[in-house]
Amino acid sequence: MKHIIFTLSLILALIIVSCNKDQMVPAAQIDASLRSMVANAAPDGVLDFWLLPQADDLASIPQDPQNPLTEEKVELGKFLFFETAFGTEAAQEEMIGTYSCATCHIPEAGFRPGSAQGIADGGVGFGINGEDRVRNTSYSEIEMDVQGARPLSLISVAFVENTMWNGSFGSTNVNIGTEDKWVGDLVTNNLGLQGIEAQNIEGMEVHKFHVTPELVEEYGYKEMFDNVFAEYPEEERYSNFTASFAVSAYIRTLFPNKAPFQEWIQGNMQAMNAAEKNGAMLFFGKAACTNCHSGPGLSSVEFHAIGVDDMFMRPSFRTDETDLRNLGRGGFTEDPADFYKFKVPQLYNMSDTKFYFHGSSFTNLRDVVEYFNKAVPENPNVPAEQISEKFKSLDLTDEEVDDLTLFLEKSLRDPDLARYKPETVPSGNCFPNADFQSAMDLGCN
């Protein structure tokens, strides 16, 4: 019955889309058809499958049993996410206390870097939304903390059990059976945590943060740590481990609830215009985007090779053709069948920055849609036999490409992600960066 309803809805949608401009289809009919189509794209056939939790509805947010969410923990995590004071392990003394988690995950940039590569330690400047972050000329390339693959957005990551482009963090879900790989940077998987928590424990070390009792006291965080982590003995309470749990809790509350598509699901039929609704019909229908972007956050823990270029193929730091990140999932599992396969990312607020895919190889969202429409791989290093069977021509017209792009660009964009920022941090430091140029850019001086 579900498939019959979907077929009838799809036929109706195609009729609506193909009508000429002189024919007026009642708006209520368009919305009813689209709502049926969106519901049928959900695995449970229910429209609200796509409705994201509110940030303060902690009980509805997916969470790690070892790190239950509380308001106090989320609040502490918010401060720590933007705090530069704990960035004390910089390669050079002048950069101590100048970077934070938010250096590479900027709310106004969709919780991604504003530039092609995220640069924490070893970078200076900010611009408006992080687009002017550049290398500190006093740093050698090897000293820089920079990613050889574009950092993923943190939006709706609560729905992602295994994090990173290769899904390597997290002991559950697709990583069951990969225990022999949980060594080195991935040793935290042995704690039985989900991806966010496992990644952030390691991330505190990798990104050169050091939370100590002395610094917690000095910068005004002691009472918060005492309240949130009272069950930990004092010798363990003020540490990178507890700080990472607080940051993870905060990250789990980041949802694009004000995106027009989310408002439309909740009943505001005016939240999207006719062209956006045409784009939504394509997304959930003809273009079959939910074949991969199948989760509530329009992501999934699936891995596909679509043959896009790697980061080293553009001007970049600390990456080259030997970088294991170029192999995607295969760089983690070492299974040739997984080579060049990357995790399906979430799609909200993509238009906040101009860099797309793991290698930042595209700088225009319409070009991204056209890439999937034509389904012609660009990376000569990816063998044809590795390309995903789901990567095939969508057969969209130019007008359909425009409408689908509009849906991605506008309907899936929450215009107020800045609400997730604190007004100040307890240290009083400039944030998300505190180097001299960033302070100038941010008006902190």
Stockholm file with secondary structure:
# STOCKHOLM 1.0

chainA/1-445         MKHIIFTLSLILALIIVSCNKDQMVPAAQIDASLRSMVANAAPDGVLDFWLLPQADDLASIPQDPQNPLTEEKVELGKFLFFETAFGTEAAQEEMIGTYSCATCHIPEAGFRPGSAQGIADGGVGFGINGEDRVRNTSYSEIEMDVQGARPLSLISVAFVENTMWNGSFGSTNVNIGTEDKWVGDLVTNNLGLQGIEAQNIEGMEVHKFHVTPELVEEYGYKEMFDNVFAEYPEEERYSNFTASFAVSAYIRTLFPNKAPFQEWIQGNMQAMNAAEKNGAMLFFGKAACTNCHSGPGLSSVEFHAIGVDDMFMRPSFRTDETDLRNLGRGGFTEDPADFYKFKVPQLYNMSDTKFYFHGSSFTNLRDVVEYFNKAVPENPNVPAEQISEKFKSLDLTDEEVDDLTLFLEKSLRDPDLARYKPETVPSGNCFPNADFQSAMDLGCN
#=GR chainA/1-445 SS CHHHHHHHHHHHHHHHHHSCTTSCCCHHHHHHHHHHHHHHHSTTSCGGGGCCCCTTCGGGSCCCTTSCCCHHHHHHHHHHHHCCTTCCCCSSGGGTTCCCGGGTSBGGGTSBCSSSSCBCTTEECCTTTSTTCEECTTSCGGGCCBCSSCCCCCTTGGGCSSBSTTCCBCSSGGGTTCGGGCCGGGGGGGGCCCHHHHHHHHHHHHTTCCCCHHHHHHTTCHHHHHHHTTTSCHHHHSSHHHHHHHHHHHHTTCCCTTSHHHHHHTTCTTSSCHHHHHHHHHHHTTTCGGGTSCSTTSCEEEEECCCCCCGGGSSCSSCCTTCGGGGBHHHHHCCGGGTTBEEECCCTTGGGSSCBTTTTCBCCHHHHHHHHHHTCCCCTTSCGGGSCTTCCCCCCCHHHHHHHHHIIIIITCCTTGGGGSCSCCTTCCCSSCCSHHHHHHHTCC
#=GC SS_cons         CHHHHHHHHHHHHHHHHHSCTTSCCCHHHHHHHHHHHHHHHSTTSCGGGGCCCCTTCGGGSCCCTTSCCCHHHHHHHHHHHHCCTTCCCCSSGGGTTCCCGGGTSBGGGTSBCSSSSCBCTTEECCTTTSTTCEECTTSCGGGCCBCSSCCCCCTTGGGCSSBSTTCCBCSSGGGTTCGGGCCGGGGGGGGCCCHHHHHHHHHHHHTTCCCCHHHHHHTTCHHHHHHHTTTSCHHHHSSHHHHHHHHHHHHTTCCCTTSHHHHHHTTCTTSSCHHHHHHHHHHHTTTCGGGTSCSTTSCEEEEECCCCCCGGGSSCSSCCTTCGGGGBHHHHHCCGGGTTBEEECCCTTGGGSSCBTTTTCBCCHHHHHHHHHHTCCCCTTSCGGGSCTTCCCCCCCHHHHHHHHHIIIIITCCTTGGGGSCSCCTTCCCSSCCSHHHHHHHTCC
//
